Amino acid sequence: MKLKLYGGHFDVERKKTRLHEIDQLQALEGFWEDAENAAKTQKEKSILEQSIESFNFISTQFDDVELLVEYAEDGDEDSLKECLEIHPQFVSHLKELKQKATLSGETDPNNAIVSINAGAGGTESCDWANMLSRMLTRWCESKKMKVKILDHQYGDSAGIKSITFHVEGNFAFGMLKSETGIHRLVRISPFDSNARRHTSFASVFVSPELDDSIEVEVLDKDLKIDVYRSGGAGGQSVNTTDSAVRMTHLPSGIVVTCQNERSQLQNKQTALKVLKSRLYEQEMEKKRAEQNKVEASKKEIGWGSQIRSYVLHPYKLVKDHRTNFETSNAEKVLDGELDSFMGAYLEYNSLSEVNNE
């Protein structure tokens, strides 16, 4: 059975076939000896099981609603009442299934690497970058995803100049990719003694954590590696050894830093992983830009290209400029309630791909 959603298909039979193949693989002698491959396969199995379970649930609900509507049309008031009670749940589950149908990209199921950078504006932008970090972290926590900070640079007076963190969870990249771009904040500044309104900007870039099935070649001659002492409060070795790493990819100009691992070697390995993820997503953006004949979602920090605005004064409004989805409940959005924005983006992105086919 195929359920058509947003121009794509949720092919449950294909998913069941793949799940059966995985069960057979896991039964083979020696399968679990390759821990990395076994973990990757188990994650795929978990995603498939969740998808099939969601499909079965919505199919059952659909049959129930259809039957209740039939009875209600014959004058059964109890059936009408029950139908009205379960209909919102049906719509909610259908929306969730539609989201899963749009997450069909090669790296959508992967973990994510999120980088946030403050724009021009000093303390204001550093505080805004910190607010965005909290917003995205709260969303991750609400989805039971694990967040691990890889690098952070504090602002001079408040907030953060930049932060990079790793997000572990099913479809972490597929969902968080909607946040890539420039975010604009308008508010009365808490740092302005004259209580004037300020506009601040910060950029978010999300890339997928890559597994061994995707190869990204990085040559030693293309890397410049600097080591320095870790900054900020921390463990016993912080500020005593040159364990932090700054890795520059000379051909692309991409710079990544890592300071939160235990040793310089671990920081180098993590920085290289982040670099490969950034390079991969950069190439994917180039391909999308060619297909759509528009600039890819990651812009240089030129502040006329924001993807979303958060207005806290003189009124409250959060608006996504790509999808035109908006809400006046700015506090909840900043507290991590991003599902509606992510869902609107996934639908918008899916329809764009269909129109370009």
N, C-alpha and C positions, 0 to 999 in steps of 0.2 A: 504493500500500500504506500502510495506517495501523497504527501500533503504539500500542496504548493503554498509557499510563504515568501512574500517579498520578491517574487520573480524567480526564486530558487526552489529547490525541492528538499524536503526532509524525507529521505528514502530509508524508511525503517527496515525494510528487508535487507538492504545492503549493509546496514549497521549490524543486523543480526548475523549475517554471513561472516562479517569481519570478526565479530565477537566469538563465533564458533571457531574460526581459524586461530584466534589467540588462545583459546582453551586447549586446542590441539598442540600448539607450540609449547605451552607451559607444561604439558604432560610429557614432553620429550625429555629423555635422559640428558642431563648436563645443562639444561636451559638455565637454571638458577645459578649456575657457577659464574656466569657473566653478569655481575651485579648491576652494572650500569645499563646494559641492554634490558635486563629483567625489570629494572625500575621504570624505564621508558615504556616498555610494553604494558606493564601494570597500570601506568598512568593512562595510556590509551584505552585500556579495558575499563577503567573507572569512568572515563568520559563517555564511552559507548553505553555502559550500563545506565548511567544517569540519563542519557538522551532517550534510550529505549523506555526507561521507566516513566519519563515525562510524557512521551508519546502515548504510552498505554493508558496513563492516567487521564490525559486530555481526551482520548478516544472514548473512554468509559463515561467521562463527564458529558461529552457531546451526545452520546446515546441517551443518557439520563435526561438531559435538557430537552432533547427532541421528543422523548416519550411524554415528559411532563407538559410540554407545550400542546401536544396532541390531546391529552386529557383535559387541559385547561380550556382548549377550544370547544370541548364538549360540555363545558360548564362546571368542571370540577374545581371548586375554589381552593381546596387544600393543595391540589397540584399547582395551581397558579401561584399560591403563596410560597410553596417550596421552590418553584422555578425562580421566583424573584430573589429568594435567599441565596441560591447557589450560583446564580448567573454572574455576580461580581467575581466569585472565585474562578469560574470558568474563563472569564475574560482575562483575569490576571495570569492564570496558567497558560492560556493561549499566547499571551504577550511574551511570556518567558520562553515558550517553545519557538516562537518566531525569532527571538534573539539568537537562540542556539542554531537555528537554520541559517542565519546570516554569518555565523562564525565558521566559515568553511575555508579560510585562508591556510596556507601551509604552516604558518607559525602561530596562528590564532590560539591553539591550545597551550602554547608554551608559557613558561614563566616570563616575567617582564623585568626590565631594568629601566628605572625612572630617574631622570635628571631634571632638576629645577634650578634655574638661574635668575637672580634678581636683575632687573634692567637698570637703566639710568634713574637716578633719583635718590641715591644714598639710603638713609635709614628707612624712608617710606617704602622703597622697593624691597629692601631686605626683610622688612616686617611682612610685606605682602607675600614674598617667597616662602616665608615661614608659615603663613596662613594656608597657602596652597599645599605645602608639605603635610600639614595637619589634616587638611580636607581629604587628600588622597589616601593618607594613612588610615584615617577613620573609615573610609569606604572599604579599604582592604580588610580591615579588622572585622567589619560587618559581614564580609563574605568568608570569614575564617581563613583568610590568606595570611601567610607569614611574611613579615617585612624585616629586612636586615639592612641596616645602614652600611654603605660601603665607603662613603666619603662625605664630609661636610666642612664648609668654611663659614665661620660665624661672621655676622655683620660687625662693623666697628662699634656701633652703639646698641643695636638690637637686631633681632631676626637672624637671617642667614644670607650669605652671598650666593651660596650654592649648596646643593645636596644631591647625592646619588644613592638610591636604595634599590635592593633586589626584592622582588615580590614573587613568592612561590604559591602557586595555586592553579587549578584547572582554568584555562582560558584567561589567565591574568593579562597576557598581552592583547588578546582579542578584545577585551573589554576596555582596558586602559588606553589603547591606542587612540581612542576618541579624544584624549586629553592633550595630545601633542599640538603645540602651537603657542601663541601669545595670549596671555590672560590679563585683562585690564580691570583695575579696581578704582572706583570713585567713592570717596568718603571724606568726612571731616577728620583731619589728621589728629591722632592722639599725641603727636610729637610737635604740633604747632601751637604755641601759646596763644595765638590769635584766633584759634579754632577756624582756620580757613579750609576750604575744600581742596583736596589734592587728588591727582590722578597718578596711579602707579602701574607699572608693568612688570611682568615676570614671564619667563618662557618655561615650557614643559616639553621634554622630549622623551618619548617612550619607545624602547626597542625590545625585540624579543630575545630571550636567552636562547642561544643556539645549542643544538645537540650535535652529535657526531654525523648525523645524516646530511648536515649542511656544512660545506667546507668554505671557509673564507681564508684566503692566503694572505699572510702578513709577513713580509721579508724583514729580516733583522736590520738590513741596511736602510730600511724606511722608518726605523724607530729611533727616537731620541728619548732616553730614559734618564730622569733626574731623581735623586733620592733626597729626602729632607726629614726633619723631625716632625712627628705627629703633633698636631695642635689641639688645644682644648682639654677639658677635664677628662680623665680616664684612668687606666690601670697603672701599674707600677712602672712599666717601661715607657709610658708616654713622655715625650720631651727629653728622653735620655739617650735614644738611639735613632739613627737615620733609617727608620723603617718605612716611612711613607714614600709612595712612588707617584711620580708624574710622568705619564707616557704620552709622547707626541708622535702622531702618525704624519710624517713629513709630506707625503703626496696629497693628502686630503686636508691637513691642518687640524684634524680632530685631536683634542687633548682630553685625556681622562686621568683622574687621580684616584688613589685608593690609600687609606691610612688606617683602616679599622681592623685589619687582620693582625695576627700575632707576630708575623715576621715579615721582613722585606721580600723574601721569596714568595710568600703567600700573597702579599700585596701586588707583586708583579704578575702573578698568575691570574688574580682577580681582575687587575687592570687590563690584561690582554683579552680576557673573556668579554669585558665590557666594550673594549675597542672593536672586537670582531662583531659584536652585536650592533654597534653603532654603524660600522661600515656596511653591514648587510642591509640594515634599514635604510641607509642612505641610497644604496643601489635600488632598493625597491621603490623608494620615492621618485627616483629618476625615471623608472619605468612607468610609474603612475602618472608622472607629469607629462611624459610623452603621449600616453594614451588619452589623457584628459585635455591636453594642450593648455594646461594651466600650471602654475607653480605648485610644487609639492607642498604638503602640509607643514613641513618645518621651514620657517622663514628665517632669514637673518634678522637680528634684533632691530627691525625697522618698525616702529610702533604703530603704523597705520594698518597693520595686518592682523589685528587681534581676532582670535576665533570666538572668544566669549568675553562678555562684559559683566561685571558685578557692581551694581550701583547701590550704595547704602545711603546716599544723600543726594538730592532732597527727597527722593522716594526710594523704594526698595524694589530692585528688579535684577534678575540674572537672565541674560539672553545669549543664546548661542547664535552667532552670525552666519553659520553654515546652514543650519536647519531651521532657524527662526523659532525654535522651541524656547519658551521663556516661562518664568515663574516669579511671583512676588515674594516667595518664602526664602529670602536670601540666607537667613540664619541656618535653616536646615541644609541647604546646599553646602554652605561652608562647613557644616558639621558632618559632611560625607554622604548626603543623600543625592547621589549622582545617577541613579539607575535610569531615570526618565531622560536625562541628557544623553546618556550612553545609548539607550534604546533608540532615540530619535536619530542619533548619528549613524548607528548601524543600519537603520532603514534607509537613511539618506545615501549612505555609502553603497549599499546594495543596489538601490535603484539607479545610482550613477553608473555602476558597473554594467547593469543590464542595458542602459541607454547607449553605452559605448560599444556594446557587442555588435 
